[in-house]
Amino acid sequence: MKQLLVLLFGFVLALPLATTTLAQEAPAKTKPAKEARWDGTVIRSSPDQATLIVRKRGSTAEMTVQYDSSTRWVSQEHGSKKVNGIDESQVKDNDRVICKGTLSKDGIFHATLISKRLSAER
């Protein structure tokens, strides 16, 4: 009986210690960044800084959109399912674009996709 009590007491002391140790070793779970979307007209482009300034449609709000070598560039007509691959040099000032990516805490939008919108008459 005495051995059983000692064993039980030891288990009660060891369990919280083991739980704390295991919890510290578990990798911290990071929340995946939520995908952001910005739709508007390119006001200024800066290939040297790899940025576009895009004014939101129907608003005066502007967003700095950064891109890099991993950004996918496409063009698409309104209502069409056909998507064409393009390169960054084909997006100019006054083009309508839809940007998808992540928005950082400092307000910089990092684009994973930039879609140049084409009008039906082009």
Biopython code that builds the backbone (N, CA, C, O; Angstrom):
import numpy as np
from Bio.PDB.StructureBuilder import StructureBuilder

atoms = [
    (1, "MET", "N", (0.821, -1.191, 0.000)),
    (1, "MET", "CA", (0.000, 0.000, 0.000)),
    (1, "MET", "C", (0.869, 1.260, 0.000)),
    (1, "MET", "O", (0.588, 2.233, -0.701)),
    (2, "LYS", "N", (1.931, 1.211, 0.808)),
    (2, "LYS", "CA", (2.835, 2.353, 0.902)),
    (2, "LYS", "C", (3.516, 2.609, -0.442)),
    (2, "LYS", "O", (3.678, 3.759, -0.850)),
    (3, "GLN", "N", (3.913, 1.538, -1.128)),
    (3, "GLN", "CA", (4.563, 1.678, -2.434)),
    (3, "GLN", "C", (3.589, 2.285, -3.466)),
    (3, "GLN", "O", (3.982, 3.097, -4.303)),
    (4, "LEU", "N", (2.338, 1.880, -3.387)),
    (4, "LEU", "CA", (1.323, 2.397, -4.293)),
    (4, "LEU", "C", (1.119, 3.902, -4.095)),
    (4, "LEU", "O", (0.977, 4.640, -5.071)),
    (5, "LEU", "N", (1.104, 4.359, -2.842)),
    (5, "LEU", "CA", (0.974, 5.782, -2.545)),
    (5, "LEU", "C", (2.184, 6.569, -3.038)),
    (5, "LEU", "O", (2.031, 7.656, -3.594)),
    (6, "VAL", "N", (3.384, 6.026, -2.837)),
    (6, "VAL", "CA", (4.606, 6.692, -3.301)),
    (6, "VAL", "C", (4.587, 6.789, -4.830)),
    (6, "VAL", "O", (4.925, 7.830, -5.393)),
    (7, "LEU", "N", (4.193, 5.708, -5.492)),
    (7, "LEU", "CA", (4.114, 5.692, -6.951)),
    (7, "LEU", "C", (3.080, 6.704, -7.448)),
    (7, "LEU", "O", (3.348, 7.444, -8.394)),
    (8, "LEU", "N", (1.926, 6.740, -6.831)),
    (8, "LEU", "CA", (0.882, 7.689, -7.194)),
    (8, "LEU", "C", (1.332, 9.126, -6.968)),
    (8, "LEU", "O", (1.096, 9.983, -7.819)),
    (9, "PHE", "N", (1.968, 9.403, -5.848)),
    (9, "PHE", "CA", (2.480, 10.734, -5.535)),
    (9, "PHE", "C", (3.535, 11.166, -6.560)),
    (9, "PHE", "O", (3.534, 12.308, -7.021)),
    (10, "GLY", "N", (4.425, 10.249, -6.905)),
    (10, "GLY", "CA", (5.453, 10.536, -7.916)),
    (10, "GLY", "C", (4.830, 10.850, -9.272)),
    (10, "GLY", "O", (5.287, 11.747, -9.981)),
    (11, "PHE", "N", (3.792, 10.112, -9.624)),
    (11, "PHE", "CA", (3.101, 10.343, -10.892)),
    (11, "PHE", "C", (2.428, 11.713, -10.909)),
    (11, "PHE", "O", (2.473, 12.419, -11.917)),
    (12, "VAL", "N", (1.808, 12.085, -9.798)),
    (12, "VAL", "CA", (1.131, 13.381, -9.700)),
    (12, "VAL", "C", (2.137, 14.522, -9.835)),
    (12, "VAL", "O", (1.811, 15.554, -10.422)),
    (13, "LEU", "N", (3.339, 14.362, -9.311)),
    (13, "LEU", "CA", (4.370, 15.392, -9.432)),
    (13, "LEU", "C", (4.996, 15.413, -10.824)),
    (13, "LEU", "O", (5.330, 16.483, -11.333)),
    (14, "ALA", "N", (5.158, 14.258, -11.438)),
    (14, "ALA", "CA", (5.850, 14.162, -12.720)),
    (14, "ALA", "C", (4.968, 14.600, -13.899)),
    (14, "ALA", "O", (5.487, 15.119, -14.887)),
    (15, "LEU", "N", (3.676, 14.404, -13.814)),
    (15, "LEU", "CA", (2.787, 14.713, -14.935)),
    (15, "LEU", "C", (2.820, 16.194, -15.333)),
    (15, "LEU", "O", (2.998, 16.481, -16.517)),
    (16, "PRO", "N", (2.659, 17.145, -14.410)),
    (16, "PRO", "CA", (2.717, 18.556, -14.836)),
    (16, "PRO", "C", (4.084, 18.948, -15.400)),
    (16, "PRO", "O", (4.162, 19.763, -16.319)),
    (17, "LEU", "N", (5.149, 18.381, -14.864)),
    (17, "LEU", "CA", (6.492, 18.677, -15.350)),
    (17, "LEU", "C", (6.666, 18.171, -16.780)),
    (17, "LEU", "O", (7.221, 18.873, -17.626)),
    (18, "ALA", "N", (6.196, 16.961, -17.049)),
    (18, "ALA", "CA", (6.298, 16.384, -18.394)),
    (18, "ALA", "C", (5.446, 17.172, -19.387)),
    (18, "ALA", "O", (5.872, 17.410, -20.517)),
    (19, "THR", "N", (4.257, 17.571, -18.974)),
    (19, "THR", "CA", (3.373, 18.346, -19.844)),
    (19, "THR", "C", (3.998, 19.685, -20.198)),
    (19, "THR", "O", (3.919, 20.109, -21.350)),
    (20, "THR", "N", (4.612, 20.356, -19.241)),
    (20, "THR", "CA", (5.263, 21.639, -19.478)),
    (20, "THR", "C", (6.440, 21.480, -20.428)),
    (20, "THR", "O", (6.628, 22.302, -21.325)),
    (21, "THR", "N", (7.229, 20.438, -20.242)),
    (21, "THR", "CA", (8.393, 20.197, -21.092)),
    (21, "THR", "C", (7.960, 19.902, -22.518)),
    (21, "THR", "O", (8.548, 20.437, -23.458)),
    (22, "LEU", "N", (6.952, 19.069, -22.699)),
    (22, "LEU", "CA", (6.480, 18.734, -24.037)),
    (22, "LEU", "C", (5.852, 19.940, -24.724)),
    (22, "LEU", "O", (6.011, 20.112, -25.932)),
    (23, "ALA", "N", (5.152, 20.764, -23.983)),
    (23, "ALA", "CA", (4.511, 21.946, -24.568)),
    (23, "ALA", "C", (5.552, 22.942, -25.071)),
    (23, "ALA", "O", (5.317, 23.634, -26.061)),
    (24, "GLN", "N", (6.697, 23.021, -24.400)),
    (24, "GLN", "CA", (7.738, 23.945, -24.829)),
    (24, "GLN", "C", (8.425, 23.460, -26.087)),
    (24, "GLN", "O", (8.918, 24.272, -26.871)),
    (25, "GLU", "N", (8.469, 22.153, -26.298)),
    (25, "GLU", "CA", (9.144, 21.599, -27.463)),
    (25, "GLU", "C", (8.269, 21.618, -28.706)),
    (25, "GLU", "O", (8.783, 21.509, -29.819)),
    (26, "ALA", "N", (6.973, 21.753, -28.542)),
    (26, "ALA", "CA", (6.067, 21.774, -29.688)),
    (26, "ALA", "C", (6.318, 23.032, -30.516)),
    (26, "ALA", "O", (6.481, 24.117, -29.958)),
    (27, "PRO", "N", (6.351, 22.896, -31.843)),
    (27, "PRO", "CA", (6.583, 24.078, -32.678)),
    (27, "PRO", "C", (5.416, 25.047, -32.565)),
    (27, "PRO", "O", (4.258, 24.647, -32.440)),
    (28, "ALA", "N", (5.746, 26.306, -32.612)),
    (28, "ALA", "CA", (4.703, 27.343, -32.541)),
    (28, "ALA", "C", (3.925, 27.316, -33.850)),
    (28, "ALA", "O", (4.513, 27.318, -34.932)),
    (29, "LYS", "N", (2.626, 27.292, -33.749)),
    (29, "LYS", "CA", (1.786, 27.284, -34.946)),
    (29, "LYS", "C", (1.595, 28.717, -35.410)),
    (29, "LYS", "O", (1.130, 29.572, -34.656)),
    (30, "THR", "N", (1.959, 28.967, -36.653)),
    (30, "THR", "CA", (1.767, 30.304, -37.197)),
    (30, "THR", "C", (0.508, 30.305, -38.041)),
    (30, "THR", "O", (0.226, 29.363, -38.781)),
    (31, "LYS", "N", (-0.215, 31.352, -37.915)),
    (31, "LYS", "CA", (-1.454, 31.509, -38.650)),
    (31, "LYS", "C", (-1.096, 31.889, -40.091)),
    (31, "LYS", "O", (-0.357, 32.849, -40.311)),
    (32, "PRO", "N", (-1.615, 31.143, -41.073)),
    (32, "PRO", "CA", (-1.294, 31.508, -42.451)),
    (32, "PRO", "C", (-1.890, 32.875, -42.788)),
    (32, "PRO", "O", (-2.976, 33.234, -42.331)),
    (33, "ALA", "N", (-1.150, 33.617, -43.594)),
    (33, "ALA", "CA", (-1.614, 34.959, -43.964)),
    (33, "ALA", "C", (-2.879, 34.849, -44.813)),
    (33, "ALA", "O", (-2.980, 34.005, -45.704)),
    (34, "LYS", "N", (-3.819, 35.704, -44.519)),
    (34, "LYS", "CA", (-5.064, 35.726, -45.268)),
    (34, "LYS", "C", (-4.821, 36.389, -46.621)),
    (34, "LYS", "O", (-4.156, 37.421, -46.705)),
    (35, "GLU", "N", (-5.364, 35.791, -47.673)),
    (35, "GLU", "CA", (-5.177, 36.372, -48.998)),
    (35, "GLU", "C", (-5.958, 37.676, -49.107)),
    (35, "GLU", "O", (-7.130, 37.754, -48.737)),
    (36, "ALA", "N", (-5.288, 38.685, -49.619)),
    (36, "ALA", "CA", (-5.900, 39.997, -49.814)),
    (36, "ALA", "C", (-6.103, 40.214, -51.316)),
    (36, "ALA", "O", (-5.463, 39.568, -52.145)),
    (37, "ARG", "N", (-7.006, 41.137, -51.643)),
    (37, "ARG", "CA", (-7.301, 41.443, -53.045)),
    (37, "ARG", "C", (-7.413, 42.952, -53.182)),
    (37, "ARG", "O", (-8.024, 43.614, -52.343)),
    (38, "TRP", "N", (-6.823, 43.496, -54.240)),
    (38, "TRP", "CA", (-6.910, 44.936, -54.513)),
    (38, "TRP", "C", (-7.184, 45.091, -56.000)),
    (38, "TRP", "O", (-6.440, 44.575, -56.834)),
    (39, "ASP", "N", (-8.248, 45.799, -56.324)),
    (39, "ASP", "CA", (-8.734, 45.956, -57.689)),
    (39, "ASP", "C", (-8.723, 47.433, -58.029)),
    (39, "ASP", "O", (-9.312, 48.236, -57.306)),
    (40, "GLY", "N", (-8.064, 47.805, -59.118)),
    (40, "GLY", "CA", (-8.043, 49.216, -59.480)),
    (40, "GLY", "C", (-7.230, 49.504, -60.724)),
    (40, "GLY", "O", (-6.983, 48.630, -61.556)),
    (41, "THR", "N", (-6.818, 50.769, -60.825)),
    (41, "THR", "CA", (-6.080, 51.264, -61.980)),
    (41, "THR", "C", (-4.651, 51.608, -61.566)),
    (41, "THR", "O", (-4.428, 52.219, -60.521)),
    (42, "VAL", "N", (-3.691, 51.211, -62.393)),
    (42, "VAL", "CA", (-2.287, 51.520, -62.122)),
    (42, "VAL", "C", (-2.091, 53.025, -62.322)),
    (42, "VAL", "O", (-2.319, 53.552, -63.411)),
    (43, "ILE", "N", (-1.668, 53.699, -61.266)),
    (43, "ILE", "CA", (-1.403, 55.139, -61.327)),
    (43, "ILE", "C", (0.057, 55.378, -61.690)),
    (43, "ILE", "O", (0.363, 56.195, -62.559)),
    (44, "ARG", "N", (0.955, 54.662, -61.019)),
    (44, "ARG", "CA", (2.392, 54.762, -61.292)),
    (44, "ARG", "C", (3.008, 53.382, -61.191)),
    (44, "ARG", "O", (2.644, 52.589, -60.323)),
    (45, "SER", "N", (3.939, 53.102, -62.079)),
    (45, "SER", "CA", (4.684, 51.852, -61.985)),
    (45, "SER", "C", (6.162, 52.180, -61.850)),
    (45, "SER", "O", (6.664, 53.128, -62.454)),
    (46, "SER", "N", (6.842, 51.384, -61.054)),
    (46, "SER", "CA", (8.269, 51.580, -60.852)),
    (46, "SER", "C", (8.981, 50.230, -60.945)),
    (46, "SER", "O", (9.122, 49.530, -59.943)),
    (47, "PRO", "N", (9.431, 49.866, -62.153)),
    (47, "PRO", "CA", (10.130, 48.589, -62.310)),
    (47, "PRO", "C", (11.406, 48.511, -61.463)),
    (47, "PRO", "O", (11.780, 47.429, -61.009)),
    (48, "ASP", "N", (12.080, 49.658, -61.248)),
    (48, "ASP", "CA", (13.311, 49.660, -60.443)),
    (48, "ASP", "C", (13.035, 49.255, -58.998)),
    (48, "ASP", "O", (13.842, 48.558, -58.384)),
    (49, "GLN", "N", (11.894, 49.690, -58.452)),
    (49, "GLN", "CA", (11.527, 49.352, -57.080)),
    (49, "GLN", "C", (10.582, 48.161, -57.016)),
    (49, "GLN", "O", (10.192, 47.742, -55.926)),
    (50, "ALA", "N", (10.207, 47.608, -58.171)),
    (50, "ALA", "CA", (9.277, 46.479, -58.272)),
    (50, "ALA", "C", (7.970, 46.782, -57.547)),
    (50, "ALA", "O", (7.498, 45.989, -56.733)),
    (51, "THR", "N", (7.390, 47.955, -57.860)),
    (51, "THR", "CA", (6.124, 48.349, -57.240)),
    (51, "THR", "C", (5.167, 48.942, -58.269)),
    (51, "THR", "O", (5.572, 49.463, -59.308)),
    (52, "LEU", "N", (3.900, 48.843, -57.940)),
    (52, "LEU", "CA", (2.835, 49.524, -58.667)),
    (52, "LEU", "C", (2.042, 50.310, -57.637)),
    (52, "LEU", "O", (1.812, 49.822, -56.530)),
    (53, "ILE", "N", (1.621, 51.520, -57.982)),
    (53, "ILE", "CA", (0.675, 52.261, -57.155)),
    (53, "ILE", "C", (-0.672, 52.070, -57.848)),
    (53, "ILE", "O", (-0.855, 52.475, -58.995)),
    (54, "VAL", "N", (-1.615, 51.446, -57.134)),
    (54, "VAL", "CA", (-2.917, 51.115, -57.724)),
    (54, "VAL", "C", (-4.006, 51.861, -56.967)),
    (54, "VAL", "O", (-4.125, 51.743, -55.748)),
    (55, "ARG", "N", (-4.806, 52.636, -57.713)),
    (55, "ARG", "CA", (-5.948, 53.357, -57.127)),
    (55, "ARG", "C", (-7.182, 52.462, -57.227)),
    (55, "ARG", "O", (-7.531, 51.971, -58.301)),
    (56, "LYS", "N", (-7.824, 52.266, -56.092)),
    (56, "LYS", "CA", (-9.011, 51.416, -56.010)),
    (56, "LYS", "C", (-10.115, 51.962, -56.903)),
    (56, "LYS", "O", (-10.314, 53.174, -56.984)),
    (57, "ARG", "N", (-10.828, 51.070, -57.570)),
    (57, "ARG", "CA", (-11.926, 51.477, -58.452)),
    (57, "ARG", "C", (-12.992, 52.219, -57.671)),
    (57, "ARG", "O", (-13.411, 51.777, -56.602)),
    (58, "GLY", "N", (-13.433, 53.355, -58.212)),
    (58, "GLY", "CA", (-14.512, 54.130, -57.607)),
    (58, "GLY", "C", (-14.119, 54.819, -56.316)),
    (58, "GLY", "O", (-14.985, 55.155, -55.508)),
    (59, "SER", "N", (-12.821, 55.038, -56.108)),
    (59, "SER", "CA", (-12.343, 55.611, -54.852)),
    (59, "SER", "C", (-11.072, 56.406, -55.119)),
    (59, "SER", "O", (-10.515, 56.373, -56.217)),
    (60, "THR", "N", (-10.629, 57.116, -54.099)),
    (60, "THR", "CA", (-9.333, 57.790, -54.192)),
    (60, "THR", "C", (-8.268, 57.038, -53.402)),
    (60, "THR", "O", (-7.117, 57.471, -53.345)),
    (61, "ALA", "N", (-8.643, 55.910, -52.792)),
    (61, "ALA", "CA", (-7.696, 55.113, -51.998)),
    (61, "ALA", "C", (-6.655, 54.478, -52.915)),
    (61, "ALA", "O", (-6.981, 53.925, -53.965)),
    (62, "GLU", "N", (-5.398, 54.570, -52.492)),
    (62, "GLU", "CA", (-4.301, 53.995, -53.266)),
    (62, "GLU", "C", (-3.536, 52.990, -52.426)),
    (62, "GLU", "O", (-3.461, 53.112, -51.204)),
    (63, "MET", "N", (-2.964, 51.985, -53.101)),
    (63, "MET", "CA", (-2.196, 50.940, -52.433)),
    (63, "MET", "C", (-0.885, 50.747, -53.179)),
    (63, "MET", "O", (-0.857, 50.717, -54.409)),
    (64, "THR", "N", (0.203, 50.614, -52.420)),
    (64, "THR", "CA", (1.492, 50.247, -53.005)),
    (64, "THR", "C", (1.523, 48.731, -53.106)),
    (64, "THR", "O", (1.407, 48.032, -52.100)),
    (65, "VAL", "N", (1.677, 48.234, -54.305)),
    (65, "VAL", "CA", (1.703, 46.793, -54.556)),
    (65, "VAL", "C", (3.132, 46.413, -54.933)),
    (65, "VAL", "O", (3.657, 46.876, -55.946)),
    (66, "GLN", "N", (3.755, 45.571, -54.118)),
    (66, "GLN", "CA", (5.110, 45.088, -54.413)),
    (66, "GLN", "C", (5.013, 43.750, -55.125)),
    (66, "GLN", "O", (4.115, 42.952, -54.860)),
    (67, "TYR", "N", (5.949, 43.520, -56.027)),
    (67, "TYR", "CA", (6.022, 42.226, -56.692)),
    (67, "TYR", "C", (7.468, 41.774, -56.718)),
    (67, "TYR", "O", (8.386, 42.561, -56.489)),
    (68, "ASP", "N", (7.658, 40.487, -57.002)),
    (68, "ASP", "CA", (9.010, 39.939, -57.109)),
    (68, "ASP", "C", (9.000, 38.833, -58.160)),
    (68, "ASP", "O", (8.041, 38.694, -58.919)),
    (69, "SER", "N", (10.060, 38.058, -58.195)),
    (69, "SER", "CA", (10.177, 37.026, -59.226)),
    (69, "SER", "C", (9.144, 35.909, -59.061)),
    (69, "SER", "O", (8.884, 35.175, -60.014)),
    (70, "SER", "N", (8.554, 35.768, -57.875)),
    (70, "SER", "CA", (7.549, 34.723, -57.669)),
    (70, "SER", "C", (6.139, 35.185, -58.038)),
    (70, "SER", "O", (5.211, 34.375, -58.039)),
    (71, "THR", "N", (5.963, 36.468, -58.351)),
    (71, "THR", "CA", (4.646, 36.989, -58.717)),
    (71, "THR", "C", (4.256, 36.466, -60.094)),
    (71, "THR", "O", (5.045, 36.508, -61.038)),
    (72, "ARG", "N", (3.021, 35.972, -60.189)),
    (72, "ARG", "CA", (2.500, 35.473, -61.459)),
    (72, "ARG", "C", (1.766, 36.610, -62.160)),
    (72, "ARG", "O", (0.945, 37.291, -61.547)),
    (73, "TRP", "N", (2.059, 36.817, -63.444)),
    (73, "TRP", "CA", (1.459, 37.890, -64.238)),
    (73, "TRP", "C", (0.574, 37.259, -65.310)),
    (73, "TRP", "O", (1.014, 36.385, -66.056)),
    (74, "VAL", "N", (-0.695, 37.719, -65.378)),
    (74, "VAL", "CA", (-1.629, 37.194, -66.371)),
    (74, "VAL", "C", (-2.464, 38.339, -66.930)),
    (74, "VAL", "O", (-2.511, 39.428, -66.357)),
    (75, "SER", "N", (-3.125, 38.075, -68.061)),
    (75, "SER", "CA", (-4.113, 39.015, -68.591)),
    (75, "SER", "C", (-5.360, 38.216, -68.931)),
    (75, "SER", "O", (-5.295, 37.028, -69.249)),
    (76, "GLN", "N", (-6.499, 38.900, -68.856)),
    (76, "GLN", "CA", (-7.765, 38.214, -69.085)),
    (76, "GLN", "C", (-8.827, 39.227, -69.483)),
    (76, "GLN", "O", (-8.910, 40.312, -68.908)),
    (77, "GLU", "N", (-9.641, 38.862, -70.474)),
    (77, "GLU", "CA", (-10.771, 39.709, -70.843)),
    (77, "GLU", "C", (-11.882, 39.535, -69.834)),
    (77, "GLU", "O", (-12.037, 38.464, -69.247)),
    (78, "HIS", "N", (-12.658, 40.592, -69.629)),
    (78, "HIS", "CA", (-13.792, 40.533, -68.710)),
    (78, "HIS", "C", (-14.760, 39.440, -69.155)),
    (78, "HIS", "O", (-15.176, 39.413, -70.313)),
    (79, "GLY", "N", (-15.116, 38.549, -68.251)),
    (79, "GLY", "CA", (-16.072, 37.493, -68.546)),
    (79, "GLY", "C", (-15.496, 36.286, -69.258)),
    (79, "GLY", "O", (-16.205, 35.302, -69.465)),
    (80, "SER", "N", (-14.245, 36.335, -69.634)),
    (80, "SER", "CA", (-13.620, 35.224, -70.340)),
    (80, "SER", "C", (-12.970, 34.259, -69.357)),
    (80, "SER", "O", (-12.520, 34.655, -68.281)),
    (81, "LYS", "N", (-12.929, 33.000, -69.739)),
    (81, "LYS", "CA", (-12.245, 32.013, -68.922)),
    (81, "LYS", "C", (-10.792, 31.827, -69.380)),
    (81, "LYS", "O", (-9.997, 31.183, -68.695)),
    (82, "LYS", "N", (-10.453, 32.395, -70.542)),
    (82, "LYS", "CA", (-9.106, 32.252, -71.078)),
    (82, "LYS", "C", (-8.147, 33.208, -70.360)),
    (82, "LYS", "O", (-8.363, 34.420, -70.338)),
    (83, "VAL", "N", (-7.099, 32.650, -69.781)),
    (83, "VAL", "CA", (-6.092, 33.423, -69.057)),
    (83, "VAL", "C", (-4.780, 33.318, -69.820)),
    (83, "VAL", "O", (-4.332, 32.218, -70.143)),
    (84, "ASN", "N", (-4.160, 34.469, -70.111)),
    (84, "ASN", "CA", (-2.899, 34.514, -70.849)),
    (84, "ASN", "C", (-1.765, 34.874, -69.913)),
    (84, "ASN", "O", (-1.893, 35.802, -69.114)),
    (85, "GLY", "N", (-0.669, 34.166, -69.997)),
    (85, "GLY", "CA", (0.521, 34.532, -69.235)),
    (85, "GLY", "C", (1.196, 35.730, -69.885)),
    (85, "GLY", "O", (1.350, 35.770, -71.106)),
    (86, "ILE", "N", (1.596, 36.702, -69.082)),
    (86, "ILE", "CA", (2.292, 37.889, -69.592)),
    (86, "ILE", "C", (3.502, 38.147, -68.700)),
    (86, "ILE", "O", (3.724, 37.433, -67.722)),
    (87, "ASP", "N", (4.281, 39.168, -69.042)),
    (87, "ASP", "CA", (5.366, 39.569, -68.137)),
    (87, "ASP", "C", (5.080, 40.985, -67.635)),
    (87, "ASP", "O", (4.199, 41.677, -68.146)),
    (88, "GLU", "N", (5.834, 41.390, -66.638)),
    (88, "GLU", "CA", (5.565, 42.668, -65.968)),
    (88, "GLU", "C", (5.649, 43.871, -66.890)),
    (88, "GLU", "O", (5.006, 44.886, -66.620)),
    (89, "SER", "N", (6.415, 43.794, -67.965)),
    (89, "SER", "CA", (6.560, 44.940, -68.870)),
    (89, "SER", "C", (5.264, 45.243, -69.627)),
    (89, "SER", "O", (5.132, 46.324, -70.202)),
    (90, "GLN", "N", (4.313, 44.319, -69.638)),
    (90, "GLN", "CA", (3.063, 44.525, -70.354)),
    (90, "GLN", "C", (2.014, 45.262, -69.524)),
    (90, "GLN", "O", (0.947, 45.598, -70.037)),
    (91, "VAL", "N", (2.304, 45.516, -68.256)),
    (91, "VAL", "CA", (1.388, 46.283, -67.411)),
    (91, "VAL", "C", (1.901, 47.715, -67.342)),
    (91, "VAL", "O", (3.010, 47.967, -66.872)),
    (92, "LYS", "N", (1.091, 48.636, -67.810)),
    (92, "LYS", "CA", (1.478, 50.051, -67.906)),
    (92, "LYS", "C", (0.560, 50.912, -67.045)),
    (92, "LYS", "O", (-0.453, 50.443, -66.527)),
    (93, "ASP", "N", (0.938, 52.181, -66.904)),
    (93, "ASP", "CA", (0.083, 53.138, -66.208)),
    (93, "ASP", "C", (-1.278, 53.195, -66.906)),
    (93, "ASP", "O", (-1.363, 53.064, -68.127)),
    (94, "ASN", "N", (-2.334, 53.390, -66.125)),
    (94, "ASN", "CA", (-3.731, 53.459, -66.569)),
    (94, "ASN", "C", (-4.347, 52.100, -66.921)),
    (94, "ASN", "O", (-5.506, 52.052, -67.331)),
    (95, "ASP", "N", (-3.608, 50.998, -66.773)),
    (95, "ASP", "CA", (-4.189, 49.671, -66.977)),
    (95, "ASP", "C", (-4.994, 49.283, -65.747)),
    (95, "ASP", "O", (-4.633, 49.629, -64.623)),
    (96, "ARG", "N", (-6.082, 48.565, -65.968)),
    (96, "ARG", "CA", (-6.875, 48.046, -64.856)),
    (96, "ARG", "C", (-6.285, 46.702, -64.454)),
    (96, "ARG", "O", (-6.021, 45.854, -65.307)),
    (97, "VAL", "N", (-6.079, 46.507, -63.150)),
    (97, "VAL", "CA", (-5.490, 45.273, -62.644)),
    (97, "VAL", "C", (-6.263, 44.768, -61.423)),
    (97, "VAL", "O", (-6.924, 45.528, -60.716)),
    (98, "ILE", "N", (-6.153, 43.476, -61.207)),
    (98, "ILE", "CA", (-6.609, 42.853, -59.975)),
    (98, "ILE", "C", (-5.372, 42.201, -59.371)),
    (98, "ILE", "O", (-4.712, 41.382, -60.011)),
    (99, "CYS", "N", (-5.070, 42.573, -58.144)),
    (99, "CYS", "CA", (-3.891, 42.051, -57.455)),
    (99, "CYS", "C", (-4.344, 41.145, -56.314)),
    (99, "CYS", "O", (-5.241, 41.499, -55.549)),
    (100, "LYS", "N", (-3.728, 39.993, -56.207)),
    (100, "LYS", "CA", (-3.986, 39.091, -55.089)),
    (100, "LYS", "C", (-2.659, 38.826, -54.403)),
    (100, "LYS", "O", (-1.624, 38.695, -55.056)),
    (101, "GLY", "N", (-2.698, 38.751, -53.080)),
    (101, "GLY", "CA", (-1.475, 38.526, -52.323)),
    (101, "GLY", "C", (-1.733, 38.672, -50.843)),
    (101, "GLY", "O", (-2.802, 38.315, -50.347)),
    (102, "THR", "N", (-0.738, 39.204, -50.134)),
    (102, "THR", "CA", (-0.869, 39.399, -48.690)),
    (102, "THR", "C", (-0.575, 40.852, -48.345)),
    (102, "THR", "O", (0.225, 41.519, -49.001)),
    (103, "LEU", "N", (-1.242, 41.321, -47.301)),
    (103, "LEU", "CA", (-1.072, 42.693, -46.841)),
    (103, "LEU", "C", (-0.291, 42.661, -45.536)),
    (103, "LEU", "O", (-0.731, 42.047, -44.563)),
    (104, "SER", "N", (0.876, 43.322, -45.507)),
    (104, "SER", "CA", (1.701, 43.336, -44.296)),
    (104, "SER", "C", (1.156, 44.348, -43.301)),
    (104, "SER", "O", (0.316, 45.182, -43.638)),
    (105, "LYS", "N", (1.648, 44.263, -42.070)),
    (105, "LYS", "CA", (1.189, 45.167, -41.018)),
    (105, "LYS", "C", (1.536, 46.618, -41.307)),
    (105, "LYS", "O", (0.857, 47.521, -40.820)),
    (106, "ASP", "N", (2.596, 46.863, -42.102)),
    (106, "ASP", "CA", (2.976, 48.238, -42.426)),
    (106, "ASP", "C", (2.250, 48.769, -43.665)),
    (106, "ASP", "O", (2.595, 49.832, -44.179)),
    (107, "GLY", "N", (1.241, 48.025, -44.145)),
    (107, "GLY", "CA", (0.407, 48.510, -45.236)),
    (107, "GLY", "C", (0.939, 48.246, -46.625)),
    (107, "GLY", "O", (0.430, 48.812, -47.593)),
    (108, "ILE", "N", (1.952, 47.400, -46.756)),
    (108, "ILE", "CA", (2.482, 47.063, -48.075)),
    (108, "ILE", "C", (1.818, 45.776, -48.557)),
    (108, "ILE", "O", (1.762, 44.779, -47.838)),
    (109, "PHE", "N", (1.333, 45.823, -49.752)),
    (109, "PHE", "CA", (0.657, 44.683, -50.369)),
    (109, "PHE", "C", (1.703, 43.926, -51.184)),
    (109, "PHE", "O", (2.294, 44.495, -52.101)),
    (110, "HIS", "N", (1.942, 42.657, -50.866)),
    (110, "HIS", "CA", (2.875, 41.829, -51.637)),
    (110, "HIS", "C", (2.062, 40.923, -52.546)),
    (110, "HIS", "O", (1.336, 40.047, -52.075)),
    (111, "ALA", "N", (2.187, 41.137, -53.848)),
    (111, "ALA", "CA", (1.366, 40.431, -54.826)),
    (111, "ALA", "C", (1.931, 39.055, -55.158)),
    (111, "ALA", "O", (3.126, 38.903, -55.412)),
    (112, "THR", "N", (1.049, 38.056, -55.149)),
    (112, "THR", "CA", (1.395, 36.735, -55.650)),
    (112, "THR", "C", (0.847, 36.568, -57.061)),
    (112, "THR", "O", (1.331, 35.739, -57.831)),
    (113, "LEU", "N", (-0.184, 37.376, -57.399)),
    (113, "LEU", "CA", (-0.793, 37.350, -58.725)),
    (113, "LEU", "C", (-1.199, 38.768, -59.099)),
    (113, "LEU", "O", (-1.811, 39.478, -58.302)),
    (114, "ILE", "N", (-0.850, 39.179, -60.330)),
    (114, "ILE", "CA", (-1.330, 40.447, -60.877)),
    (114, "ILE", "C", (-1.985, 40.125, -62.208)),
    (114, "ILE", "O", (-1.346, 39.622, -63.132)),
    (115, "SER", "N", (-3.278, 40.428, -62.285)),
    (115, "SER", "CA", (-4.052, 40.137, -63.477)),
    (115, "SER", "C", (-4.435, 41.433, -64.174)),
    (115, "SER", "O", (-5.182, 42.249, -63.634)),
    (116, "LYS", "N", (-3.912, 41.609, -65.378)),
    (116, "LYS", "CA", (-4.259, 42.777, -66.184)),
    (116, "LYS", "C", (-5.594, 42.475, -66.844)),
    (116, "LYS", "O", (-5.763, 41.444, -67.495)),
    (117, "ARG", "N", (-6.547, 43.397, -66.665)),
    (117, "ARG", "CA", (-7.882, 43.203, -67.211)),
    (117, "ARG", "C", (-7.958, 43.839, -68.595)),
    (117, "ARG", "O", (-7.592, 45.000, -68.773)),
    (118, "LEU", "N", (-8.430, 43.081, -69.560)),
    (118, "LEU", "CA", (-8.556, 43.566, -70.929)),
    (118, "LEU", "C", (-10.014, 43.842, -71.228)),
    (118, "LEU", "O", (-10.893, 43.093, -70.802)),
    (119, "SER", "N", (-10.277, 44.926, -71.966)),
    (119, "SER", "CA", (-11.647, 45.199, -72.365)),
    (119, "SER", "C", (-11.993, 44.304, -73.549)),
    (119, "SER", "O", (-11.097, 43.839, -74.254)),
    (120, "ALA", "N", (-13.254, 44.062, -73.772)),
    (120, "ALA", "CA", (-13.707, 43.137, -74.813)),
    (120, "ALA", "C", (-13.342, 43.603, -76.214)),
    (120, "ALA", "O", (-13.183, 42.774, -77.110)),
    (121, "GLU", "N", (-13.204, 44.911, -76.426)),
    (121, "GLU", "CA", (-12.911, 45.412, -77.774)),
    (121, "GLU", "C", (-11.451, 45.331, -78.163)),
    (121, "GLU", "O", (-11.124, 45.609, -79.316)),
    (122, "ARG", "N", (-10.554, 44.964, -77.258)),
    (122, "ARG", "CA", (-9.131, 44.880, -77.592)),
    (122, "ARG", "C", (-8.813, 43.689, -78.425)),
    (122, "ARG", "O", (-7.655, 43.480, -78.788)),
]
sb = StructureBuilder()
sb.init_structure("model")
sb.init_model(0)
sb.init_chain("A")
sb.init_seg("    ")
for serial, (resi, resn, name, xyz) in enumerate(atoms, 1):
    if name == "N":
        sb.init_residue(resn, " ", resi, " ")
    sb.init_atom(name, np.array(xyz, "f"), 0.0, 1.0, " ", f" {name:<3s}", serial, name[0])
structure = sb.get_structure()
